[in-house]
Amino acid sequence: MAEPESQKVIKLVPEFLLKKRKAYQAIKATQAKLALLEKRKVARGKPLNFKRLEDFLKDGHIKHRDETRIRRSKHRPAPPLPPAGNKLAFAVRIRE
């Protein structure tokens, strides 16, 4: 009394789709290979970025100075606006 084996359903894919996929995979593989070669070529000629301790100290000093300036400007009163009622001005030119 063996149980009947369940039959597996095989999905059939048209041949033209298989060919398309294979061609697409070949193109992608070629592009990946070329990108890797280009990356290696660029990396070979690229100089090493090296930062000295002085550069870090200088950046920290500049950042601290900017933060201090911004903090002080928040406490500073705003400059007074000119009165809105005065719309007439006189200009005098003196010749000698």
C-alpha positions in Angstrom: 0.0 0.0 0.0 2.4 2.6 -1.2 1.2 6.1 -1.5 1.2 7.4 -5.1 4.1 9.8 -5.7 3.0 13.3 -6.3 3.8 14.3 -9.8 6.0 17.4 -10.1 4.8 20.0 -12.5 7.6 21.1 -14.8 7.1 24.6 -16.0 8.1 24.9 -19.6 9.9 28.0 -20.7 10.0 28.9 -24.4 13.3 28.5 -26.1 13.5 32.1 -27.3 13.2 33.3 -23.7 16.1 31.0 -22.6 18.2 32.3 -25.4 17.3 35.9 -24.4 18.3 35.2 -20.8 21.5 33.6 -21.8 22.5 36.6 -24.0 21.5 39.0 -21.3 23.6 37.2 -18.7 26.6 37.2 -21.1 26.3 40.9 -21.7 26.0 41.6 -17.9 29.0 39.4 -17.2 31.1 41.3 -19.8 30.0 44.7 -18.4 30.9 43.6 -14.9 34.3 42.4 -16.0 35.0 45.7 -17.9 33.8 47.7 -14.8 36.2 45.7 -12.6 39.1 46.3 -14.9 38.3 50.0 -15.1 38.1 50.2 -11.3 41.5 48.6 -11.0 43.0 50.9 -13.6 41.6 54.0 -11.8 42.7 52.7 -8.4 46.2 52.0 -9.6 46.9 55.6 -10.7 45.0 57.1 -7.7 47.2 58.7 -5.0 46.8 57.6 -1.4 44.8 60.1 0.6 46.7 60.7 3.8 45.7 63.2 6.4 48.1 64.4 9.0 47.2 65.1 12.6 47.6 68.9 12.0 44.8 68.7 9.4 42.4 67.1 11.9 43.4 69.8 14.5 42.9 72.6 12.1 39.5 71.3 11.0 38.4 70.9 14.7 39.6 74.4 15.4 37.6 75.9 12.5 34.5 73.9 13.5 34.7 75.1 17.1 35.2 78.7 16.0 32.1 78.5 13.7 30.0 77.0 16.4 31.0 79.7 18.8 30.3 82.4 16.3 26.8 81.0 15.6 26.1 80.6 19.3 27.1 84.2 20.0 25.0 85.5 17.1 21.9 83.9 18.6 22.3 86.0 21.8 23.1 89.3 19.9 20.1 91.6 19.5 18.8 92.2 16.0 19.8 95.5 14.4 17.1 98.2 14.7 14.9 98.6 11.6 14.4 102.1 10.2 11.1 103.7 11.2 8.3 102.9 8.7 6.8 106.4 8.7 9.8 108.2 7.2 9.6 108.0 3.4 11.0 111.3 2.4 14.7 112.1 2.2 16.6 115.3 1.3 19.9 115.3 -0.5 22.0 118.4 -0.7 24.9 118.9 -3.1 27.4 121.6 -2.4 29.7 122.9 -5.1 32.9 124.8 -4.2 
